[in-house]
Amino acid sequence: MKSIRICLIPVLALALTVSTAAAGEWKSLFDGKSIDGWIQKNGTATYRVEEGTIVGKTNEGSPNSFLCTPNDYGDFELEFEVKVDDALNSGCQIRSKTKEPNNDKEEYGRVYGPQVEIEASGKNGAEAGYVYGEATGRGWLTPKDQLIPHKHMKDGEWNSFRIVAKGPNIKTWINGKMVSDLTDEAIYETHPSGFIGLQVHGIKKGTGPYEVAWRNIRIRTLD
């Protein structure tokens, strides 16, 4: 590819098996200590736990990499904090799936589905918080006339993302400011539910390494 506001409150370190939680109950996807249970798909970027965060690091020559939840989510509210190097483009996959592997050597096929963009604002603003169709053949799901660069991301700092997916509607906020209100019946028809994935974008030869970090990742299912 290309390749999220919230007022975060402390959350208990809970197990990753949140699919058994009652609707409306907040559950942590990351206990700050381990990424056991998460599944890396595509690419050779590395993911590690450091000081209560998940840190993704680029690997030159690697395609996009994704650290994914083992469970699928349909209608939900997701909150997290993220900090990304200025030169790196990243994202958060939602309701995503994998295509069939191309050969017997691949354990997982290509990750595809909606992605909420993560990138630094830079001098001219950025498209963080808008929704991209990772490997869907559609490019941006957010209409072009709504892809207005903004500076809601604080470069070099932690940023709060909030994503609410309800039916065909996906809303996003960055640091409490709404960025996108997308209704897309077509993508909902093919992706009504799927995993959450933390992306480390591929990089050009001779660049990097770059890093992106996530913390305070929590989710609640919606009726």
C-alpha positions in Angstrom: 0.0 0.0 0.0 -0.3 2.6 1.6 -0.9 1.9 4.2 -5.9 5.9 14.0 -9.0 10.5 20.4 -10.1 9.2 22.7 -9.7 9.8 26.3 -7.9 6.6 27.3 -8.4 5.3 30.8 -6.2 2.6 32.4 -7.3 -0.8 31.3 -6.7 -4.2 32.9 -4.2 -6.5 31.3 -6.7 -9.0 29.9 -6.4 -12.0 27.7 -6.6 -11.7 23.9 -9.6 -14.0 23.6 -12.1 -11.1 23.6 -14.6 -12.9 21.4 -16.2 -14.3 24.5 -16.8 -10.9 26.0 -20.3 -9.6 26.4 -21.3 -6.9 23.9 -20.3 -3.4 25.1 -17.6 -4.7 27.5 -14.2 -3.1 26.9 -11.4 -5.7 26.5 -7.7 -5.2 26.1 -6.1 -6.7 23.0 -2.5 -6.2 24.4 -1.5 -6.7 28.1 1.7 -4.6 27.7 3.9 -7.7 28.2 3.4 -10.2 25.4 2.1 -10.6 21.8 1.5 -14.3 22.3 -1.6 -15.2 20.3 -1.1 -12.5 17.7 -0.3 -13.8 14.2 2.2 -12.2 11.8 1.0 -12.4 8.2 3.0 -11.3 5.1 6.4 -9.6 5.2 9.4 -9.9 7.4 9.2 -6.7 9.5 9.8 -7.5 13.2 7.4 -7.0 16.1 8.6 -6.8 19.7 7.3 -5.7 23.1 9.2 -2.8 24.6 8.2 -0.8 27.7 4.5 -1.7 27.4 4.3 -1.1 23.7 4.2 -3.2 20.5 7.0 -1.9 18.3 7.1 -2.8 14.6 10.4 -2.3 12.8 10.8 -2.2 9.0 13.0 -4.7 7.2 14.5 -3.5 3.9 13.1 -5.5 1.0 10.1 -6.8 2.8 6.5 -6.2 1.6 3.9 -4.9 4.0 3.8 -6.8 7.2 0.8 -7.3 9.5 0.5 -8.4 13.2 -3.0 -9.7 13.4 -5.5 -10.7 16.1 -6.6 -14.4 16.1 -10.2 -13.4 16.4 -12.5 -11.6 13.9 -14.6 -8.6 14.7 -17.7 -7.2 13.0 -19.3 -4.2 14.6 -17.0 -2.7 17.2 -15.3 0.3 18.7 -11.5 0.2 18.8 -9.2 2.6 20.6 -5.4 2.7 20.7 -2.4 5.0 20.8 0.2 5.1 18.2 3.6 6.8 17.5 5.2 6.5 14.1 8.5 7.7 12.6 8.0 10.7 10.3 9.3 8.8 7.3 7.2 5.7 7.8 3.7 5.0 6.5 1.6 2.6 8.6 -2.0 1.6 9.2 -4.5 -0.4 11.2 -6.4 -3.1 9.3 -10.0 -3.7 10.4 -12.5 -6.4 9.3 -9.6 -7.9 7.2 -9.0 -11.3 5.7 -6.3 -13.2 3.8 -6.5 -14.4 0.2 -5.5 -17.9 -0.7 -1.7 -18.5 -0.6 0.0 -18.3 -4.0 2.1 -21.5 -3.3 2.8 -24.2 -0.7 5.6 -22.1 0.8 3.2 -19.4 2.0 1.5 -20.0 5.3 -0.8 -17.1 4.9 -2.1 -15.4 1.8 -2.2 -11.7 1.1 -3.9 -9.5 3.8 -6.7 -7.4 2.3 -9.5 -5.2 3.5 -10.2 -1.8 5.0 -7.2 0.0 6.6 -7.2 3.1 8.7 -4.2 5.2 7.6 -1.4 6.1 10.0 1.3 8.7 9.1 2.9 11.8 10.4 1.5 15.2 9.4 4.7 16.7 8.1 4.8 20.2 6.7 1.7 19.9 4.4 -0.5 17.6 6.5 -1.4 14.0 5.8 -4.1 11.5 5.2 -4.0 9.8 8.6 -7.4 8.5 9.7 -8.8 8.0 6.2 -9.8 4.5 5.0 -7.8 2.7 2.4 -8.6 -0.6 0.7 -5.5 -2.6 1.3 -5.0 -5.0 -1.6 -8.6 -4.7 -2.7 -7.9 -3.1 -6.1 -9.9 0.0 -5.1 -7.2 2.2 -3.6 -8.7 4.7 -1.2 -12.2 3.8 0.1 -12.6 7.4 1.4 -13.8 9.4 -1.6 -11.1 11.5 -3.3 -13.0 14.8 -2.6 -12.8 14.0 1.1 -9.1 13.1 1.2 -8.1 16.5 2.6 -4.7 16.6 4.2 -4.8 17.6 7.9 -2.5 18.0 10.9 -4.4 16.2 13.6 -1.4 13.9 14.0 1.3 15.1 16.4 4.6 14.2 14.8 7.0 12.3 17.0 4.4 12.0 19.8 1.7 9.5 20.9 -1.6 9.9 19.1 -5.0 8.6 20.2 -7.1 6.8 17.5 -10.7 5.8 17.8 -12.5 3.7 15.2 -16.2 2.8 15.2 -17.4 0.2 12.7 -21.1 -0.3 12.6 -22.6 -2.0 9.5 -21.4 -0.3 6.3 -20.3 2.8 8.3 -16.8 3.4 9.5 -16.0 6.5 11.6 -12.5 7.5 12.7 -11.1 10.1 15.1 -7.5 11.3 15.8 -6.8 13.0 19.1 -10.5 13.5 19.6 -11.1 15.1 16.2 -13.3 13.3 13.7 -11.4 12.6 10.5 -13.7 10.2 8.5 -17.3 9.2 8.3 -17.4 6.6 5.5 -20.4 4.5 4.4 -19.4 1.9 1.9 -21.9 -0.9 1.1 -19.6 -2.6 -1.3 -16.7 -3.1 1.1 -19.2 -4.2 3.9 -20.6 -6.8 1.6 -17.2 -8.5 1.2 -15.8 -7.6 4.6 -18.6 -7.6 7.3 -16.1 -8.9 9.8 -12.4 -9.8 10.0 -9.2 -9.5 12.0 -7.5 -6.4 13.4 -4.0 -6.0 11.9 -1.1 -3.6 12.8 0.8 -2.7 9.7 4.5 -2.1 9.1 4.8 -0.7 5.6 7.4 -1.9 3.1 10.2 0.6 2.5 12.4 1.5 -0.5 15.9 0.0 -0.9 18.5 2.0 1.0 16.1 3.5 3.5 15.2 2.9 7.1 15.0 1.2 9.4 11.9 2.9 10.7 9.6 2.1 13.6 5.9 2.4 14.6 4.6 1.7 18.1 1.2 0.9 19.6 -0.1 0.8 23.1 -3.4 0.8 25.1 -5.2 -1.2 22.5 -8.7 -2.0 23.5 -12.0 -3.0 21.8 -15.6 -3.5 22.6 -18.2 -5.2 20.4 -21.4 -3.4 19.4 -24.9 -4.9 19.2 
